[in-house]
């Protein structure tokens, strides 16, 4: 799991309270900028997919991933969503 921007990272009391031990078993890495995470994932052959309401998007229920290749899902801020800057990198 890649954590980016203002997202809290372990160890964090609030995360530990709701994660029920997942912080010990889920591998994670922090990136100050989401674009840096996207670049690394692309280099590793991942398809980047943003979960966001945007022009040209499809309804989530209609999403059928190509399981022959790895993909990464990007989720944005709960208030502001996925930034325009990140969306531009997704559609690269």
Buried (B, 14 or more C-beta within 10 A) or exposed (E): EBBBBEBEEBEEEEBBEEBEEEBEEEEEEBBEEBBEBBBBBBEEEBEBEBEBEEEEEEEEEEEEEEEEEEEBEBEBEEEEBBBEEBBEBBEE
